[in-house]
Amino acid sequence: MYYVYTPVSPLCPPCTPGAHDTFSRYPVIIPSRFQPQQSVFLEKAVESLKKQTIINDYDLTVIVSVDKGRLPEKSVTESLGVKCVESLKPSQASALNAAIEFVDTEFVAFLDDDDEWYPHYLEAATRAIVAAPFVSSTQLEFDENNILLRINDFPTPSGWFMRSDVLRKVGMFNEDYCFQLDNDWLGRTGELKIQRIHMVEATAPIDARYISGVRPWLANVLKYSGGLTRLA
């Protein structure tokens, strides 16, 4: 399980009245593969959306994409308040692509069913998106007993919030990949010179002079992104 972090940075200034108007409606895509804990994971993921500090400012449509022939019971989807779609193939990439077909808004976000958003994530992401069209996030990783294991700086889809035109430019996820499909997708953003804000926790170093010694992955991203990726 992961918690997506919230940043504190000059790139993400305090919100002002009306600042959220542009973002008032967007979908959150949750790919959910069939497995014994599926309903438990989904409930926790959706609950984390409902706990967002500024949830009342938004009209969120939660699109859950499941394996073909594995639609949850109607009572489950109704209690969660989600829309379910079926993927064409039993794969993560296919699940993501099936949900993407329903995106018709200016912004879109992603969350894996075994992850959760930190309560301030949405507030932070809507600030950061003003500085770049694509936002990703560092995460906290916990085990099944809710014990903190590590800080994960890799930008998994659970921390992605973006303008829909970025999604259209980069395209669908490559369904030939069983693993590393997010690496492939991120690589294409680099080829297209799409700028990205990567959000880190408030205690993380954002000065390049101090990053490499303690957070080498972040240092490499900044070094090799050609200025396309910035920290917040």
Salt bridges, closest charged atoms under 4 A:
ASP57 OD2 - HIS20 NE2 3.83
ASP67 OD1 - ARG33 NE 2.61
GLU78 OE2 - LYS74 NZ 3.85
ASP104 OD1 - ARG25 NH2 3.36
GLU106 OE2 - ARG163 NH1 3.24
GLU123 OE1 - HIS120 ND1 3.33
GLU123 OE2 - ARG127 NH2 2.72
GLU141 OE1 - ARG150 NE 2.38
ASP153 OD2 - ARG215 NE 2.75
GLU175 OE1 - LYS89 NZ 3.74
ASP184 OD2 - ARG188 NH2 2.93
GLU201 OE2 - ARG215 NH1 2.83
ASP207 OD2 - ARG209 NH2 2.74
